[in-house]
Amino acid sequence: MKLSSILVAAGLVLASGSALAFHCPKDMKAIDAALPNAKLSSAQMTEVKNLRAEGERLHKAKKHQESVDTLAKAKKILGI
């Protein structure tokens, strides 16, 4: 019984990591789509672009939660 509970928990942890991995590219695509029409100051635009680049770097480093969090900051500035 304990072993099956451990296996189920391990499976859920692995599945959530995979879900986050697929979330990052969607967020990056949404940011890229919003950038051309964004009405932001130059400072905000620079910040969004830096956050977008950092999010991609974190995604490639397999730090998906950090990537999602970073990309969320960019999306918030963009209002998406």
mmCIF file of the N, C-alpha and C atoms, coordinates in Angstrom:
data_MODEL
# 
_entry.id   MODEL 
# 
loop_
_atom_site.group_PDB 
_atom_site.id 
_atom_site.type_symbol 
_atom_site.label_atom_id 
_atom_site.label_alt_id 
_atom_site.label_comp_id 
_atom_site.label_asym_id 
_atom_site.label_entity_id 
_atom_site.label_seq_id 
_atom_site.pdbx_PDB_ins_code 
_atom_site.Cartn_x 
_atom_site.Cartn_y 
_atom_site.Cartn_z 
_atom_site.occupancy 
_atom_site.B_iso_or_equiv 
_atom_site.pdbx_formal_charge 
_atom_site.auth_seq_id 
_atom_site.auth_comp_id 
_atom_site.auth_asym_id 
_atom_site.auth_atom_id 
_atom_site.pdbx_PDB_model_num 
ATOM 1   N N  . MET A 1 1  ? 0.825  -1.202 0.000   1.00 0.00 ? 1  MET A N  1 
ATOM 2   C CA . MET A 1 1  ? 0.000  0.000  0.000   1.00 0.00 ? 1  MET A CA 1 
ATOM 3   C C  . MET A 1 1  ? 0.863  1.258  0.000   1.00 0.00 ? 1  MET A C  1 
ATOM 4   N N  . LYS A 1 2  ? 1.891  1.275  0.859   1.00 0.00 ? 2  LYS A N  1 
ATOM 5   C CA . LYS A 1 2  ? 2.755  2.445  0.911   1.00 0.00 ? 2  LYS A CA 1 
ATOM 6   C C  . LYS A 1 2  ? 3.493  2.651  -0.404  1.00 0.00 ? 2  LYS A C  1 
ATOM 7   N N  . LEU A 1 3  ? 3.967  1.554  -0.993  1.00 0.00 ? 3  LEU A N  1 
ATOM 8   C CA . LEU A 1 3  ? 4.710  1.652  -2.241  1.00 0.00 ? 3  LEU A CA 1 
ATOM 9   C C  . LEU A 1 3  ? 3.841  2.231  -3.351  1.00 0.00 ? 3  LEU A C  1 
ATOM 10  N N  . SER A 1 4  ? 2.602  1.791  -3.418  1.00 0.00 ? 4  SER A N  1 
ATOM 11  C CA . SER A 1 4  ? 1.725  2.316  -4.472  1.00 0.00 ? 4  SER A CA 1 
ATOM 12  C C  . SER A 1 4  ? 1.448  3.803  -4.254  1.00 0.00 ? 4  SER A C  1 
ATOM 13  N N  . SER A 1 5  ? 1.319  4.227  -3.013  1.00 0.00 ? 5  SER A N  1 
ATOM 14  C CA . SER A 1 5  ? 1.108  5.650  -2.722  1.00 0.00 ? 5  SER A CA 1 
ATOM 15  C C  . SER A 1 5  ? 2.324  6.470  -3.127  1.00 0.00 ? 5  SER A C  1 
ATOM 16  N N  . ILE A 1 6  ? 3.498  5.930  -2.864  1.00 0.00 ? 6  ILE A N  1 
ATOM 17  C CA . ILE A 1 6  ? 4.733  6.621  -3.232  1.00 0.00 ? 6  ILE A CA 1 
ATOM 18  C C  . ILE A 1 6  ? 4.846  6.725  -4.747  1.00 0.00 ? 6  ILE A C  1 
ATOM 19  N N  . LEU A 1 7  ? 4.513  5.648  -5.443  1.00 0.00 ? 7  LEU A N  1 
ATOM 20  C CA . LEU A 1 7  ? 4.585  5.653  -6.900  1.00 0.00 ? 7  LEU A CA 1 
ATOM 21  C C  . LEU A 1 7  ? 3.598  6.648  -7.507  1.00 0.00 ? 7  LEU A C  1 
ATOM 22  N N  . VAL A 1 8  ? 2.407  6.712  -6.948  1.00 0.00 ? 8  VAL A N  1 
ATOM 23  C CA . VAL A 1 8  ? 1.406  7.667  -7.433  1.00 0.00 ? 8  VAL A CA 1 
ATOM 24  C C  . VAL A 1 8  ? 1.898  9.096  -7.207  1.00 0.00 ? 8  VAL A C  1 
ATOM 25  N N  . ALA A 1 9  ? 2.438  9.364  -6.026  1.00 0.00 ? 9  ALA A N  1 
ATOM 26  C CA . ALA A 1 9  ? 2.944  10.702 -5.721  1.00 0.00 ? 9  ALA A CA 1 
ATOM 27  C C  . ALA A 1 9  ? 4.090  11.075 -6.658  1.00 0.00 ? 9  ALA A C  1 
ATOM 28  N N  . ALA A 1 10 ? 4.988  10.134 -6.905  1.00 0.00 ? 10 ALA A N  1 
ATOM 29  C CA . ALA A 1 10 ? 6.114  10.392 -7.804  1.00 0.00 ? 10 ALA A CA 1 
ATOM 30  C C  . ALA A 1 10 ? 5.612  10.677 -9.221  1.00 0.00 ? 10 ALA A C  1 
ATOM 31  N N  . GLY A 1 11 ? 4.618  9.940  -9.647  1.00 0.00 ? 11 GLY A N  1 
ATOM 32  C CA . GLY A 1 11 ? 4.047  10.162 -10.975 1.00 0.00 ? 11 GLY A CA 1 
ATOM 33  C C  . GLY A 1 11 ? 3.422  11.536 -11.103 1.00 0.00 ? 11 GLY A C  1 
ATOM 34  N N  . LEU A 1 12 ? 2.740  11.979 -10.067 1.00 0.00 ? 12 LEU A N  1 
ATOM 35  C CA . LEU A 1 12 ? 2.123  13.307 -10.095 1.00 0.00 ? 12 LEU A CA 1 
ATOM 36  C C  . LEU A 1 12 ? 3.172  14.409 -10.156 1.00 0.00 ? 12 LEU A C  1 
ATOM 37  N N  . VAL A 1 13 ? 4.255  14.230 -9.418  1.00 0.00 ? 13 VAL A N  1 
ATOM 38  C CA . VAL A 1 13 ? 5.330  15.221 -9.438  1.00 0.00 ? 13 VAL A CA 1 
ATOM 39  C C  . VAL A 1 13 ? 5.937  15.307 -10.835 1.00 0.00 ? 13 VAL A C  1 
ATOM 40  N N  . LEU A 1 14 ? 6.199  14.164 -11.433 1.00 0.00 ? 14 LEU A N  1 
ATOM 41  C CA . LEU A 1 14 ? 6.774  14.150 -12.779 1.00 0.00 ? 14 LEU A CA 1 
ATOM 42  C C  . LEU A 1 14 ? 5.812  14.745 -13.800 1.00 0.00 ? 14 LEU A C  1 
ATOM 43  N N  . ALA A 1 15 ? 4.548  14.450 -13.669 1.00 0.00 ? 15 ALA A N  1 
ATOM 44  C CA . ALA A 1 15 ? 3.550  14.965 -14.607 1.00 0.00 ? 15 ALA A CA 1 
ATOM 45  C C  . ALA A 1 15 ? 3.427  16.481 -14.490 1.00 0.00 ? 15 ALA A C  1 
ATOM 46  N N  . SER A 1 16 ? 3.500  17.011 -13.278 1.00 0.00 ? 16 SER A N  1 
ATOM 47  C CA . SER A 1 16 ? 3.378  18.459 -13.117 1.00 0.00 ? 16 SER A CA 1 
ATOM 48  C C  . SER A 1 16 ? 4.576  19.170 -13.730 1.00 0.00 ? 16 SER A C  1 
ATOM 49  N N  . GLY A 1 17 ? 5.762  18.578 -13.641 1.00 0.00 ? 17 GLY A N  1 
ATOM 50  C CA . GLY A 1 17 ? 6.940  19.162 -14.283 1.00 0.00 ? 17 GLY A CA 1 
ATOM 51  C C  . GLY A 1 17 ? 6.787  19.195 -15.783 1.00 0.00 ? 17 GLY A C  1 
ATOM 52  N N  . SER A 1 18 ? 6.232  18.143 -16.345 1.00 0.00 ? 18 SER A N  1 
ATOM 53  C CA . SER A 1 18 ? 6.009  18.092 -17.791 1.00 0.00 ? 18 SER A CA 1 
ATOM 54  C C  . SER A 1 18 ? 4.981  19.133 -18.211 1.00 0.00 ? 18 SER A C  1 
ATOM 55  N N  . ALA A 1 19 ? 3.956  19.301 -17.406 1.00 0.00 ? 19 ALA A N  1 
ATOM 56  C CA . ALA A 1 19 ? 2.925  20.289 -17.736 1.00 0.00 ? 19 ALA A CA 1 
ATOM 57  C C  . ALA A 1 19 ? 3.519  21.690 -17.755 1.00 0.00 ? 19 ALA A C  1 
ATOM 58  N N  . LEU A 1 20 ? 4.385  21.983 -16.789 1.00 0.00 ? 20 LEU A N  1 
ATOM 59  C CA . LEU A 1 20 ? 5.025  23.293 -16.761 1.00 0.00 ? 20 LEU A CA 1 
ATOM 60  C C  . LEU A 1 20 ? 5.942  23.483 -17.961 1.00 0.00 ? 20 LEU A C  1 
ATOM 61  N N  . ALA A 1 21 ? 6.602  22.414 -18.369 1.00 0.00 ? 21 ALA A N  1 
ATOM 62  C CA . ALA A 1 21 ? 7.516  22.501 -19.514 1.00 0.00 ? 21 ALA A CA 1 
ATOM 63  C C  . ALA A 1 21 ? 6.764  22.925 -20.769 1.00 0.00 ? 21 ALA A C  1 
ATOM 64  N N  . PHE A 1 22 ? 5.533  22.471 -20.914 1.00 0.00 ? 22 PHE A N  1 
ATOM 65  C CA . PHE A 1 22 ? 4.741  22.827 -22.088 1.00 0.00 ? 22 PHE A CA 1 
ATOM 66  C C  . PHE A 1 22 ? 4.086  24.194 -21.933 1.00 0.00 ? 22 PHE A C  1 
ATOM 67  N N  . HIS A 1 23 ? 3.989  24.687 -20.717 1.00 0.00 ? 23 HIS A N  1 
ATOM 68  C CA . HIS A 1 23 ? 3.373  25.987 -20.458 1.00 0.00 ? 23 HIS A CA 1 
ATOM 69  C C  . HIS A 1 23 ? 4.290  27.124 -20.893 1.00 0.00 ? 23 HIS A C  1 
ATOM 70  N N  . CYS A 1 24 ? 5.594  26.953 -20.703 1.00 0.00 ? 24 CYS A N  1 
ATOM 71  C CA . CYS A 1 24 ? 6.555  28.016 -21.022 1.00 0.00 ? 24 CYS A CA 1 
ATOM 72  C C  . CYS A 1 24 ? 6.466  28.467 -22.484 1.00 0.00 ? 24 CYS A C  1 
ATOM 73  N N  . PRO A 1 25 ? 6.513  27.548 -23.443 1.00 0.00 ? 25 PRO A N  1 
ATOM 74  C CA . PRO A 1 25 ? 6.439  27.988 -24.845 1.00 0.00 ? 25 PRO A CA 1 
ATOM 75  C C  . PRO A 1 25 ? 5.139  28.728 -25.173 1.00 0.00 ? 25 PRO A C  1 
ATOM 76  N N  . LYS A 1 26 ? 4.039  28.320 -24.556 1.00 0.00 ? 26 LYS A N  1 
ATOM 77  C CA . LYS A 1 26 ? 2.765  29.017 -24.788 1.00 0.00 ? 26 LYS A CA 1 
ATOM 78  C C  . LYS A 1 26 ? 2.847  30.451 -24.273 1.00 0.00 ? 26 LYS A C  1 
ATOM 79  N N  . ASP A 1 27 ? 3.446  30.618 -23.097 1.00 0.00 ? 27 ASP A N  1 
ATOM 80  C CA . ASP A 1 27 ? 3.595  31.960 -22.541 1.00 0.00 ? 27 ASP A CA 1 
ATOM 81  C C  . ASP A 1 27 ? 4.504  32.815 -23.416 1.00 0.00 ? 27 ASP A C  1 
ATOM 82  N N  . MET A 1 28 ? 5.610  32.240 -23.877 1.00 0.00 ? 28 MET A N  1 
ATOM 83  C CA . MET A 1 28 ? 6.530  32.987 -24.738 1.00 0.00 ? 28 MET A CA 1 
ATOM 84  C C  . MET A 1 28 ? 5.837  33.407 -26.037 1.00 0.00 ? 28 MET A C  1 
ATOM 85  N N  . LYS A 1 29 ? 5.049  32.505 -26.595 1.00 0.00 ? 29 LYS A N  1 
ATOM 86  C CA . LYS A 1 29 ? 4.320  32.808 -27.834 1.00 0.00 ? 29 LYS A CA 1 
ATOM 87  C C  . LYS A 1 29 ? 3.305  33.934 -27.599 1.00 0.00 ? 29 LYS A C  1 
ATOM 88  N N  . ALA A 1 30 ? 2.617  33.906 -26.461 1.00 0.00 ? 30 ALA A N  1 
ATOM 89  C CA . ALA A 1 30 ? 1.643  34.955 -26.140 1.00 0.00 ? 30 ALA A CA 1 
ATOM 90  C C  . ALA A 1 30 ? 2.335  36.308 -25.981 1.00 0.00 ? 30 ALA A C  1 
ATOM 91  N N  . ILE A 1 31 ? 3.487  36.304 -25.330 1.00 0.00 ? 31 ILE A N  1 
ATOM 92  C CA . ILE A 1 31 ? 4.251  37.547 -25.160 1.00 0.00 ? 31 ILE A CA 1 
ATOM 93  C C  . ILE A 1 31 ? 4.694  38.074 -26.522 1.00 0.00 ? 31 ILE A C  1 
ATOM 94  N N  . ASP A 1 32 ? 5.237  37.190 -27.344 1.00 0.00 ? 32 ASP A N  1 
ATOM 95  C CA . ASP A 1 32 ? 5.697  37.587 -28.684 1.00 0.00 ? 32 ASP A CA 1 
ATOM 96  C C  . ASP A 1 32 ? 4.559  38.176 -29.515 1.00 0.00 ? 32 ASP A C  1 
ATOM 97  N N  . ALA A 1 33 ? 3.371  37.605 -29.390 1.00 0.00 ? 33 ALA A N  1 
ATOM 98  C CA . ALA A 1 33 ? 2.219  38.087 -30.152 1.00 0.00 ? 33 ALA A CA 1 
ATOM 99  C C  . ALA A 1 33 ? 1.753  39.454 -29.655 1.00 0.00 ? 33 ALA A C  1 
ATOM 100 N N  . ALA A 1 34 ? 1.886  39.708 -28.357 1.00 0.00 ? 34 ALA A N  1 
ATOM 101 C CA . ALA A 1 34 ? 1.408  40.962 -27.781 1.00 0.00 ? 34 ALA A CA 1 
ATOM 102 C C  . ALA A 1 34 ? 2.398  42.116 -27.963 1.00 0.00 ? 34 ALA A C  1 
ATOM 103 N N  . LEU A 1 35 ? 3.669  41.818 -28.107 1.00 0.00 ? 35 LEU A N  1 
ATOM 104 C CA . LEU A 1 35 ? 4.690  42.871 -28.167 1.00 0.00 ? 35 LEU A CA 1 
ATOM 105 C C  . LEU A 1 35 ? 4.485  43.902 -29.284 1.00 0.00 ? 35 LEU A C  1 
ATOM 106 N N  . PRO A 1 36 ? 4.183  43.504 -30.511 1.00 0.00 ? 36 PRO A N  1 
ATOM 107 C CA . PRO A 1 36 ? 4.090  44.510 -31.586 1.00 0.00 ? 36 PRO A CA 1 
ATOM 108 C C  . PRO A 1 36 ? 3.032  45.591 -31.351 1.00 0.00 ? 36 PRO A C  1 
ATOM 109 N N  . ASN A 1 37 ? 1.957  45.261 -30.667 1.00 0.00 ? 37 ASN A N  1 
ATOM 110 C CA . ASN A 1 37 ? 0.865  46.217 -30.453 1.00 0.00 ? 37 ASN A CA 1 
ATOM 111 C C  . ASN A 1 37 ? 0.819  46.768 -29.035 1.00 0.00 ? 37 ASN A C  1 
ATOM 112 N N  . ALA A 1 38 ? 1.827  46.452 -28.230 1.00 0.00 ? 38 ALA A N  1 
ATOM 113 C CA . ALA A 1 38 ? 1.820  46.872 -26.828 1.00 0.00 ? 38 ALA A CA 1 
ATOM 114 C C  . ALA A 1 38 ? 2.046  48.375 -26.715 1.00 0.00 ? 38 ALA A C  1 
ATOM 115 N N  . LYS A 1 39 ? 1.270  48.997 -25.852 1.00 0.00 ? 39 LYS A N  1 
ATOM 116 C CA . LYS A 1 39 ? 1.422  50.420 -25.593 1.00 0.00 ? 39 LYS A CA 1 
ATOM 117 C C  . LYS A 1 39 ? 2.144  50.564 -24.256 1.00 0.00 ? 39 LYS A C  1 
ATOM 118 N N  . LEU A 1 40 ? 3.467  50.472 -24.325 1.00 0.00 ? 40 LEU A N  1 
ATOM 119 C CA . LEU A 1 40 ? 4.301  50.512 -23.132 1.00 0.00 ? 40 LEU A CA 1 
ATOM 120 C C  . LEU A 1 40 ? 5.347  51.609 -23.271 1.00 0.00 ? 40 LEU A C  1 
ATOM 121 N N  . SER A 1 41 ? 5.846  52.059 -22.134 1.00 0.00 ? 41 SER A N  1 
ATOM 122 C CA . SER A 1 41 ? 6.982  52.980 -22.172 1.00 0.00 ? 41 SER A CA 1 
ATOM 123 C C  . SER A 1 41 ? 8.212  52.198 -22.631 1.00 0.00 ? 41 SER A C  1 
ATOM 124 N N  . SER A 1 42 ? 9.245  52.907 -23.014 1.00 0.00 ? 42 SER A N  1 
ATOM 125 C CA . SER A 1 42 ? 10.456 52.211 -23.462 1.00 0.00 ? 42 SER A CA 1 
ATOM 126 C C  . SER A 1 42 ? 11.056 51.392 -22.322 1.00 0.00 ? 42 SER A C  1 
ATOM 127 N N  . ALA A 1 43 ? 10.942 51.882 -21.090 1.00 0.00 ? 43 ALA A N  1 
ATOM 128 C CA . ALA A 1 43 ? 11.455 51.132 -19.938 1.00 0.00 ? 43 ALA A CA 1 
ATOM 129 C C  . ALA A 1 43 ? 10.662 49.842 -19.734 1.00 0.00 ? 43 ALA A C  1 
ATOM 130 N N  . GLN A 1 44 ? 9.330  49.937 -19.858 1.00 0.00 ? 44 GLN A N  1 
ATOM 131 C CA . GLN A 1 44 ? 8.497  48.739 -19.725 1.00 0.00 ? 44 GLN A CA 1 
ATOM 132 C C  . GLN A 1 44 ? 8.784  47.743 -20.842 1.00 0.00 ? 44 GLN A C  1 
ATOM 133 N N  . MET A 1 45 ? 8.945  48.235 -22.060 1.00 0.00 ? 45 MET A N  1 
ATOM 134 C CA . MET A 1 45 ? 9.232  47.367 -23.197 1.00 0.00 ? 45 MET A CA 1 
ATOM 135 C C  . MET A 1 45 ? 10.554 46.634 -22.977 1.00 0.00 ? 45 MET A C  1 
ATOM 136 N N  . THR A 1 46 ? 11.556 47.353 -22.498 1.00 0.00 ? 46 THR A N  1 
ATOM 137 C CA . THR A 1 46 ? 12.851 46.734 -22.210 1.00 0.00 ? 46 THR A CA 1 
ATOM 138 C C  . THR A 1 46 ? 12.705 45.672 -21.137 1.00 0.00 ? 46 THR A C  1 
ATOM 139 N N  . GLU A 1 47 ? 11.937 45.984 -20.090 1.00 0.00 ? 47 GLU A N  1 
ATOM 140 C CA . GLU A 1 47 ? 11.737 45.016 -19.012 1.00 0.00 ? 47 GLU A CA 1 
ATOM 141 C C  . GLU A 1 47 ? 11.025 43.764 -19.516 1.00 0.00 ? 47 GLU A C  1 
ATOM 142 N N  . VAL A 1 48 ? 9.990  43.939 -20.323 1.00 0.00 ? 48 VAL A N  1 
ATOM 143 C CA . VAL A 1 48 ? 9.258  42.792 -20.869 1.00 0.00 ? 48 VAL A CA 1 
ATOM 144 C C  . VAL A 1 48 ? 10.184 41.930 -21.721 1.00 0.00 ? 48 VAL A C  1 
ATOM 145 N N  . LYS A 1 49 ? 10.976 42.560 -22.568 1.00 0.00 ? 49 LYS A N  1 
ATOM 146 C CA . LYS A 1 49 ? 11.892 41.800 -23.426 1.00 0.00 ? 49 LYS A CA 1 
ATOM 147 C C  . LYS A 1 49 ? 12.942 41.059 -22.601 1.00 0.00 ? 49 LYS A C  1 
ATOM 148 N N  . ASN A 1 50 ? 13.429 41.698 -21.538 1.00 0.00 ? 50 ASN A N  1 
ATOM 149 C CA . ASN A 1 50 ? 14.403 41.033 -20.666 1.00 0.00 ? 50 ASN A CA 1 
ATOM 150 C C  . ASN A 1 50 ? 13.775 39.859 -19.923 1.00 0.00 ? 50 ASN A C  1 
ATOM 151 N N  . LEU A 1 51 ? 12.556 40.053 -19.428 1.00 0.00 ? 51 LEU A N  1 
ATOM 152 C CA . LEU A 1 51 ? 11.853 38.967 -18.739 1.00 0.00 ? 51 LEU A CA 1 
ATOM 153 C C  . LEU A 1 51 ? 11.562 37.819 -19.695 1.00 0.00 ? 51 LEU A C  1 
ATOM 154 N N  . ARG A 1 52 ? 11.186 38.148 -20.907 1.00 0.00 ? 52 ARG A N  1 
ATOM 155 C CA . ARG A 1 52 ? 10.905 37.127 -21.927 1.00 0.00 ? 52 ARG A CA 1 
ATOM 156 C C  . ARG A 1 52 ? 12.168 36.307 -22.214 1.00 0.00 ? 52 ARG A C  1 
ATOM 157 N N  . ALA A 1 53 ? 13.299 36.984 -22.370 1.00 0.00 ? 53 ALA A N  1 
ATOM 158 C CA . ALA A 1 53 ? 14.569 36.302 -22.635 1.00 0.00 ? 53 ALA A CA 1 
ATOM 159 C C  . ALA A 1 53 ? 14.989 35.445 -21.440 1.00 0.00 ? 53 ALA A C  1 
ATOM 160 N N  . GLU A 1 54 ? 14.815 35.975 -20.241 1.00 0.00 ? 54 GLU A N  1 
ATOM 161 C CA . GLU A 1 54 ? 15.159 35.212 -19.035 1.00 0.00 ? 54 GLU A CA 1 
ATOM 162 C C  . GLU A 1 54 ? 14.251 33.995 -18.893 1.00 0.00 ? 54 GLU A C  1 
ATOM 163 N N  . GLY A 1 55 ? 12.976 34.157 -19.199 1.00 0.00 ? 55 GLY A N  1 
ATOM 164 C CA . GLY A 1 55 ? 12.049 33.027 -19.149 1.00 0.00 ? 55 GLY A CA 1 
ATOM 165 C C  . GLY A 1 55 ? 12.453 31.922 -20.105 1.00 0.00 ? 55 GLY A C  1 
ATOM 166 N N  . GLU A 1 56 ? 12.885 32.294 -21.297 1.00 0.00 ? 56 GLU A N  1 
ATOM 167 C CA . GLU A 1 56 ? 13.334 31.290 -22.268 1.00 0.00 ? 56 GLU A CA 1 
ATOM 168 C C  . GLU A 1 56 ? 14.607 30.597 -21.783 1.00 0.00 ? 56 GLU A C  1 
ATOM 169 N N  . ARG A 1 57 ? 15.522 31.384 -21.206 1.00 0.00 ? 57 ARG A N  1 
ATOM 170 C CA . ARG A 1 57 ? 16.763 30.803 -20.682 1.00 0.00 ? 57 ARG A CA 1 
ATOM 171 C C  . ARG A 1 57 ? 16.463 29.789 -19.577 1.00 0.00 ? 57 ARG A C  1 
ATOM 172 N N  . LEU A 1 58 ? 15.559 30.152 -18.679 1.00 0.00 ? 58 LEU A N  1 
ATOM 173 C CA . LEU A 1 58 ? 15.181 29.249 -17.589 1.00 0.00 ? 58 LEU A CA 1 
ATOM 174 C C  . LEU A 1 58 ? 14.498 27.997 -18.126 1.00 0.00 ? 58 LEU A C  1 
ATOM 175 N N  . HIS A 1 59 ? 13.655 28.161 -19.137 1.00 0.00 ? 59 HIS A N  1 
ATOM 176 C CA . HIS A 1 59 ? 12.981 27.010 -19.750 1.00 0.00 ? 59 HIS A CA 1 
ATOM 177 C C  . HIS A 1 59 ? 14.010 26.039 -20.322 1.00 0.00 ? 59 HIS A C  1 
ATOM 178 N N  . LYS A 1 60 ? 14.981 26.569 -21.045 1.00 0.00 ? 60 LYS A N  1 
ATOM 179 C CA . LYS A 1 60 ? 16.015 25.715 -21.639 1.00 0.00 ? 60 LYS A CA 1 
ATOM 180 C C  . LYS A 1 60 ? 16.874 25.042 -20.576 1.00 0.00 ? 60 LYS A C  1 
ATOM 181 N N  . ALA A 1 61 ? 16.985 25.680 -19.397 1.00 0.00 ? 61 ALA A N  1 
ATOM 182 C CA . ALA A 1 61 ? 17.746 25.107 -18.284 1.00 0.00 ? 61 ALA A CA 1 
ATOM 183 C C  . ALA A 1 61 ? 16.891 24.136 -17.464 1.00 0.00 ? 61 ALA A C  1 
ATOM 184 N N  . LYS A 1 62 ? 15.673 23.875 -17.942 1.00 0.00 ? 62 LYS A N  1 
ATOM 185 C CA . LYS A 1 62 ? 14.730 22.966 -17.287 1.00 0.00 ? 62 LYS A CA 1 
ATOM 186 C C  . LYS A 1 62 ? 14.294 23.457 -15.898 1.00 0.00 ? 62 LYS A C  1 
ATOM 187 N N  . LYS A 1 63 ? 14.295 24.765 -15.725 1.00 0.00 ? 63 LYS A N  1 
ATOM 188 C CA . LYS A 1 63 ? 13.807 25.389 -14.493 1.00 0.00 ? 63 LYS A CA 1 
ATOM 189 C C  . LYS A 1 63 ? 12.428 25.968 -14.810 1.00 0.00 ? 63 LYS A C  1 
ATOM 190 N N  . HIS A 1 64 ? 11.483 25.055 -14.999 1.00 0.00 ? 64 HIS A N  1 
ATOM 191 C CA . HIS A 1 64 ? 10.198 25.442 -15.563 1.00 0.00 ? 64 HIS A CA 1 
ATOM 192 C C  . HIS A 1 64 ? 9.353  26.313 -14.642 1.00 0.00 ? 64 HIS A C  1 
ATOM 193 N N  . GLN A 1 65 ? 9.348  26.044 -13.350 1.00 0.00 ? 65 GLN A N  1 
ATOM 194 C CA . GLN A 1 65 ? 8.552  26.891 -12.463 1.00 0.00 ? 65 GLN A CA 1 
ATOM 195 C C  . GLN A 1 65 ? 9.101  28.310 -12.458 1.00 0.00 ? 65 GLN A C  1 
ATOM 196 N N  . GLU A 1 66 ? 10.420 28.443 -12.409 1.00 0.00 ? 66 GLU A N  1 
ATOM 197 C CA . GLU A 1 66 ? 11.025 29.773 -12.452 1.00 0.00 ? 66 GLU A CA 1 
ATOM 198 C C  . GLU A 1 66 ? 10.714 30.462 -13.781 1.00 0.00 ? 66 GLU A C  1 
ATOM 199 N N  . SER A 1 67 ? 10.720 29.699 -14.855 1.00 0.00 ? 67 SER A N  1 
ATOM 200 C CA . SER A 1 67 ? 10.396 30.241 -16.173 1.00 0.00 ? 67 SER A CA 1 
ATOM 201 C C  . SER A 1 67 ? 8.962  30.750 -16.211 1.00 0.00 ? 67 SER A C  1 
ATOM 202 N N  . VAL A 1 68 ? 8.035  29.940 -15.739 1.00 0.00 ? 68 VAL A N  1 
ATOM 203 C CA . VAL A 1 68 ? 6.621  30.328 -15.719 1.00 0.00 ? 68 VAL A CA 1 
ATOM 204 C C  . VAL A 1 68 ? 6.436  31.592 -14.881 1.00 0.00 ? 68 VAL A C  1 
ATOM 205 N N  . ASP A 1 69 ? 7.093  31.657 -13.728 1.00 0.00 ? 69 ASP A N  1 
ATOM 206 C CA . ASP A 1 69 ? 6.975  32.829 -12.856 1.00 0.00 ? 69 ASP A CA 1 
ATOM 207 C C  . ASP A 1 69 ? 7.531  34.083 -13.533 1.00 0.00 ? 69 ASP A C  1 
ATOM 208 N N  . THR A 1 70 ? 8.661  33.942 -14.196 1.00 0.00 ? 70 THR A N  1 
ATOM 209 C CA . THR A 1 70 ? 9.291  35.072 -14.878 1.00 0.00 ? 70 THR A CA 1 
ATOM 210 C C  . THR A 1 70 ? 8.435  35.549 -16.047 1.00 0.00 ? 70 THR A C  1 
ATOM 211 N N  . LEU A 1 71 ? 7.942  34.606 -16.825 1.00 0.00 ? 71 LEU A N  1 
ATOM 212 C CA . LEU A 1 71 ? 7.094  34.966 -17.964 1.00 0.00 ? 71 LEU A CA 1 
ATOM 213 C C  . LEU A 1 71 ? 5.783  35.596 -17.497 1.00 0.00 ? 71 LEU A C  1 
ATOM 214 N N  . ALA A 1 72 ? 5.287  35.182 -16.338 1.00 0.00 ? 72 ALA A N  1 
ATOM 215 C CA . ALA A 1 72 ? 4.059  35.770 -15.790 1.00 0.00 ? 72 ALA A CA 1 
ATOM 216 C C  . ALA A 1 72 ? 4.258  37.255 -15.487 1.00 0.00 ? 72 ALA A C  1 
ATOM 217 N N  . LYS A 1 73 ? 5.449  37.624 -15.046 1.00 0.00 ? 73 LYS A N  1 
ATOM 218 C CA . LYS A 1 73 ? 5.736  39.043 -14.789 1.00 0.00 ? 73 LYS A CA 1 
ATOM 219 C C  . LYS A 1 73 ? 5.654  39.846 -16.085 1.00 0.00 ? 73 LYS A C  1 
ATOM 220 N N  . ALA A 1 74 ? 6.208  39.286 -17.155 1.00 0.00 ? 74 ALA A N  1 
ATOM 221 C CA . ALA A 1 74 ? 6.145  39.964 -18.454 1.00 0.00 ? 74 ALA A CA 1 
ATOM 222 C C  . ALA A 1 74 ? 4.702  40.081 -18.927 1.00 0.00 ? 74 ALA A C  1 
ATOM 223 N N  . LYS A 1 75 ? 3.933  39.006 -18.764 1.00 0.00 ? 75 LYS A N  1 
ATOM 224 C CA . LYS A 1 75 ? 2.532  39.029 -19.185 1.00 0.00 ? 75 LYS A CA 1 
ATOM 225 C C  . LYS A 1 75 ? 1.734  40.062 -18.390 1.00 0.00 ? 75 LYS A C  1 
ATOM 226 N N  . LYS A 1 76 ? 2.047  40.203 -17.115 1.00 0.00 ? 76 LYS A N  1 
ATOM 227 C CA . LYS A 1 76 ? 1.335  41.174 -16.282 1.00 0.00 ? 76 LYS A CA 1 
ATOM 228 C C  . LYS A 1 76 ? 1.591  42.598 -16.785 1.00 0.00 ? 76 LYS A C  1 
ATOM 229 N N  . ILE A 1 77 ? 2.838  42.891 -17.110 1.00 0.00 ? 77 ILE A N  1 
ATOM 230 C CA . ILE A 1 77 ? 3.169  44.220 -17.630 1.00 0.00 ? 77 ILE A CA 1 
ATOM 231 C C  . ILE A 1 77 ? 2.425  44.474 -18.939 1.00 0.00 ? 77 ILE A C  1 
ATOM 232 N N  . LEU A 1 78 ? 2.333  43.431 -19.770 1.00 0.00 ? 78 LEU A N  1 
ATOM 233 C CA . LEU A 1 78 ? 1.632  43.551 -21.052 1.00 0.00 ? 78 LEU A CA 1 
ATOM 234 C C  . LEU A 1 78 ? 0.111  43.577 -20.898 1.00 0.00 ? 78 LEU A C  1 
ATOM 235 N N  . GLY A 1 79 ? -0.376 43.174 -19.737 1.00 0.00 ? 79 GLY A N  1 
ATOM 236 C CA . GLY A 1 79 ? -1.818 43.132 -19.516 1.00 0.00 ? 79 GLY A CA 1 
ATOM 237 C C  . GLY A 1 79 ? -2.495 41.943 -20.162 1.00 0.00 ? 79 GLY A C  1 
ATOM 238 N N  . ILE A 1 80 ? -1.754 40.845 -20.288 1.00 0.00 ? 80 ILE A N  1 
ATOM 239 C CA . ILE A 1 80 ? -2.334 39.624 -20.877 1.00 0.00 ? 80 ILE A CA 1 
ATOM 240 C C  . ILE A 1 80 ? -2.301 38.494 -19.866 1.00 0.00 ? 80 ILE A C  1 
# 
